């Protein structure tokens, strides 16, 4: 197998929309080849790229999986929230010991936000903008790596069975990306999915998801 064929297969593997359209047989091969040629900046001819696309073994079950995912997405409930900040901190034992103190300064009864993500190298605390100073005061100044302000949260509630269906997040992330909406952070707490994006894109993201749901219906 030539290098260009492998490169094209990797390209298609990483694009859920193209994979799905190939499996449905609704792709204009020449147009796709021209798109791939431009994206990969390759000197390979259009005919060579078309040949590589045709050798790509599309997953025959791709459309079935999409249909199952779409069935759940069309019944989703969506809500949004503005005025969100993400505070990234060192993943350090001293920071972890102080995390419980956050629950004393965040008021759930008033609908305030507190979400904590622990990764390999950092801990992220997601709160309302108005509570940023309260959070920072709990920790040492050097523990705070970065603060991202002016974010919005979009929350999608799915059916409990969504945990057993593959492809849901891929479909939704692709929809945001195709509408030029940058995802700052994502949290999966099935059956809830949460995205944190620039606040100026929140309305657009909400309309994008509503449009997708309407299209599926």
C-alpha positions in Angstrom: 0.0 0.0 0.0 1.4 3.4 -1.0 2.0 6.2 1.5 -0.7 8.3 0.0 -3.3 5.5 0.4 -2.4 5.2 4.1 -2.5 8.9 4.5 -6.0 9.2 2.9 -7.3 6.3 5.0 -6.1 8.0 8.2 -7.7 11.3 7.0 -11.1 9.6 6.4 -10.8 7.6 9.7 -10.6 11.0 11.5 -13.6 12.5 9.8 -16.8 11.0 11.0 -18.9 13.0 8.5 -17.0 11.7 5.5 -17.0 8.1 6.8 -20.8 8.3 7.2 -21.4 9.8 3.8 -19.2 7.2 2.1 -21.1 4.4 3.8 -24.4 6.0 2.6 -23.0 6.3 -1.0 -23.8 10.0 -1.3 -20.3 11.3 -1.9 -19.1 13.0 -5.1 -15.7 11.2 -5.4 -14.0 13.9 -7.5 -15.1 16.7 -5.1 -14.0 14.7 -2.1 -10.6 13.9 -3.8 -10.1 17.6 -4.5 -11.0 18.5 -0.9 -8.5 15.8 0.4 -5.8 17.0 -2.1 -6.1 20.5 -0.7 -6.3 19.5 3.0 -3.3 17.2 2.8 -1.3 19.5 0.5 -0.3 16.5 -1.6 1.0 16.4 -5.2 -0.8 13.2 -5.9 -3.2 13.4 -8.9 -7.0 13.5 -8.4 -7.3 10.1 -10.1 -4.8 8.6 -7.7 -6.7 10.0 -4.7 -10.0 8.8 -6.1 -8.5 5.3 -6.4 -7.3 5.4 -2.8 -10.7 6.5 -1.6 -12.4 3.6 -3.4 -10.0 1.2 -1.8 -11.0 2.5 1.6 -13.1 -0.1 3.3 -16.0 1.8 4.7 -17.7 0.2 7.7 -21.0 -1.2 6.5 -22.4 -0.8 10.0 -21.5 2.9 10.2 -24.9 4.1 9.1 -26.7 1.7 11.5 -24.7 3.1 14.4 -25.4 6.7 13.3 -29.2 5.8 13.1 -29.1 4.5 16.7 -27.2 7.6 17.9 -29.5 9.9 16.0 -32.6 8.3 17.6 -31.3 9.3 21.0 -30.1 12.8 20.0 -33.5 13.8 18.5 -35.1 13.4 22.0 -32.4 15.3 23.9 -33.1 18.2 26.2 -30.7 21.2 25.9 -30.0 24.0 28.3 -27.3 26.7 28.4 -25.6 28.9 31.0 -23.5 32.0 30.6 -20.8 33.5 32.8 -18.6 30.5 33.3 -14.9 30.3 34.1 -12.4 27.5 34.1 -9.5 27.5 36.5 -6.6 25.2 35.7 -4.4 24.2 38.7 -1.4 22.1 39.5 -2.2 18.4 40.1 -0.5 18.5 43.5 -1.4 16.7 46.8 -1.8 20.1 48.6 -4.3 21.2 45.9 -6.2 18.0 46.2 -6.5 18.3 50.0 -8.1 21.8 49.6 -10.7 20.8 47.0 -13.3 19.8 49.6 -13.3 23.5 50.8 -14.9 24.5 47.5 -18.2 22.9 48.5 -18.5 25.5 51.4 -18.3 28.5 49.1 -20.4 27.3 46.2 -24.2 27.4 46.8 -26.0 24.7 44.8 -29.4 25.8 46.1 -28.9 29.1 44.2 -28.0 27.2 41.0 -24.3 28.0 41.2 -21.9 25.8 39.1 -19.1 23.7 40.5 -17.5 21.0 38.2 -14.1 19.4 38.9 -12.0 17.6 36.3 -8.8 15.8 37.3 -6.4 14.8 34.5 -2.9 13.5 34.4 -1.1 16.9 34.8 -3.7 19.3 36.1 -7.0 19.8 37.9 -9.7 22.1 36.4 -12.3 23.7 38.5 -15.3 25.1 36.6 -17.4 27.8 38.3 -19.4 30.9 37.8 -17.4 34.0 37.0 -18.6 35.6 40.2 -17.0 32.8 42.3 -13.6 32.9 40.7 -12.0 35.0 43.4 -13.5 32.8 46.1 -11.9 29.7 44.6 -8.5 31.4 44.1 -8.5 32.5 47.7 -8.6 28.9 48.8 -5.4 27.9 47.0 -1.8 29.2 46.8 -1.2 31.7 44.1 1.4 29.5 42.4 -1.1 26.6 42.2 -3.2 28.4 39.6 -1.9 27.8 36.1 -4.5 29.5 34.0 -8.0 31.0 34.1 -10.3 31.1 31.1 -13.0 33.6 31.3 -16.2 34.5 29.4 -17.3 30.9 28.7 -20.7 29.4 28.2 -22.0 26.0 29.1 -24.3 23.9 26.9 -25.8 20.9 28.5 -27.4 18.0 26.6 -29.5 15.5 28.5 -29.9 12.1 26.8 -31.8 9.0 27.6 -30.0 6.6 30.1 -29.5 4.1 27.3 -27.1 6.5 25.5 -24.2 4.9 27.5 -24.6 1.8 25.4 -24.7 3.5 22.0 -21.5 4.5 20.2 -20.9 7.6 18.1 -23.1 10.1 19.9 -20.3 12.4 21.0 -18.5 12.1 17.6 -21.7 13.3 15.8 -22.2 16.2 18.2 -18.5 17.3 18.2 -18.4 17.1 14.4 -21.5 19.3 14.2 -19.9 22.0 16.3 -16.6 21.8 14.4 -18.3 22.0 11.1 -19.9 25.3 12.3 -16.6 26.7 13.4 -17.4 26.5 17.1 -14.3 25.8 19.2 -14.7 23.5 22.2 -12.7 24.7 25.2 -13.7 21.8 27.4 -16.0 18.8 27.4 -17.4 16.7 30.2 -19.2 13.4 29.7 -21.4 12.4 32.6 -23.8 10.1 30.8 -26.6 10.6 30.2 -25.5 14.3 30.3 -22.9 15.8 28.0 -21.5 19.2 28.7 -19.5 21.5 26.4 -17.8 24.7 27.5 -17.2 27.2 24.7 -16.6 30.9 24.1 -19.7 32.7 25.4 -20.0 34.6 22.1 -20.6 31.2 20.3 -23.2 29.9 22.8 -26.2 31.0 20.9 -24.8 29.6 17.7 -24.0 26.3 19.4 -27.5 26.1 20.8 -29.0 26.7 17.4 -26.6 24.2 15.8 -27.8 21.4 18.1 -31.5 22.4 17.7 -31.0 22.4 13.9 -29.4 18.9 14.1 -32.3 17.6 16.2 -34.9 19.1 13.8 -33.0 17.6 10.8 -33.0 14.1 12.4 -36.7 14.3 13.2 
